[in-house]
Amino acid sequence: MATLRKNKKLHRTILQGMRPVELRSDAGIYFGRRTGFLFPVEVYEGVMERTARGLYYHHFGEILGAQVRCEVNFLRSLDAEFLEMSANWPYADIGSGAVVYRYSRVADAPLNSAWVFQFYDAHWALVETERV
């Protein structure tokens, strides 16, 4: 909310994108009408990239800098195959479960890493770092 108070352009963009939406689960269960809004993807991607870069430094003590590019992907869910593959990755929690994440990096190419974030049990994002 503090960001929206300070960033008037972002605030206007979100307000202009608000509209009623029908909510349904992947199985088709109807949850009713709610207000949805469009959020500028470039803002979201920037936040996710900075978060992954900061956590990389926090966990590994190295600054990624310009030698690494980040690719951000939004995920609708985490499939069973991924959950099995990442079961032994380190796990961390921010805000008593509000944000949880798993991460891994390639042993022989440590600048290549993967960060999977889960927000409030409802939204997931993947950030992959790769040496340029």
N, C-alpha and C positions, 0 to 999 in steps of 0.2 A: 504494500500500500504506500509506503514511503516513496518508492520509485515512481509510482503513478502520480503522486502529489508533485514531485519534482520534474518529471518528464511529461510536459503537457502534450507533446506530439504523440507519444506512446498512448497517453490517456485518451486523446481524441481518436486515434486509430482503433483502439479497443471498443470505445463507445459506438463508433460508426459500424463496427462489425457485429454488434450484438443483435441477436434475433432468437425467436422461439425455436426450439428443436425438440423432436421426439426422441426419447431415450429408450433404447432396447439393448438387452444383453446380446452376446454372440449367439446364444441359444434362442433368441427371439422374445424373451420375457420383456413385457412393456413396463417401463418405469414412469411414464408420464411425460408431460411437457416441462421443459426447463429453459432457462435462458442460456444460450451458448454464445461464444464470442470467438472472433478470429484473433490470434496472437501472432505478431510478426515473427516469422521463422528465424530471421537473421538475429533478432534479439535473443531468442531462445538458444540458438546454436552458439552464440557468443558466450552466454552464461554457462552452458554445458562445457564448452572448451576450456574456459577459465577454471571451472571447477575441477575438471580432470587434470589440468596442468598443475593446479595447486595441490591436489591430492597426490599426484606423482611426486612432487617435491616433499610433501609431508611424509610419505611412506618410504621413499628411496633416497631422499636428500640430494637430488639432482634437479637442476633447472633444465627444462626441455628446450626453451628458447626457439629460435628460428630454424634450428636443425631438424625440427619435427613438425609435421602437419597433423592436424586432427580432423577426423571425419565423424560427424554427429548423425545418428540415426534415431528416429522415434520408433518405438516398438509398441504394438497393441497388447502384447503379452509376452511371456517367456515360455517357450515350448519345452516339452519334456526332455527332448534331446539336449537342448542347451543347459537345462537344469542339471542333467546328469553329467555333462561335460565339465561344468563349472563347480560341481559339488565340493571339490577340494581347494578352490580358490579362496584366498583370504576374504573375510567378510567384515564389514564395519557398519556402524549405526550412527546416524546423526539425529539428534532431537528425539530421543526415546522412541525410535521406530518410524518417525515421520519420513526419513530418507534412509534407505539402506542401500549398500552397494557391495559389489564383488569386483575384484580386479586381478589381473594377471599380466605378466610380461614375459616375453620370449627370452629364454636363458642365454642364447648365443647372440641375441640382438635386443638388448635391454631397452632401447628407445621405442621398440614396438610393444605396445601394451593395449589392453582392453579394459574398459571401465563400464560396468552395467549398473545403472541407477534405478531404484524403485521408489516412487514418490507416493506416499499414503496408500499403499496397496492397490493403486489404480492406474499408474502411469509409469512407463519404463523408457529409458533412453540408453543408447550404447554410444560410447565415445572410443574410437580407436586411434592410437597414436602410431605414427610411422615415420621413420627417418626419411628426409628428403634427399 
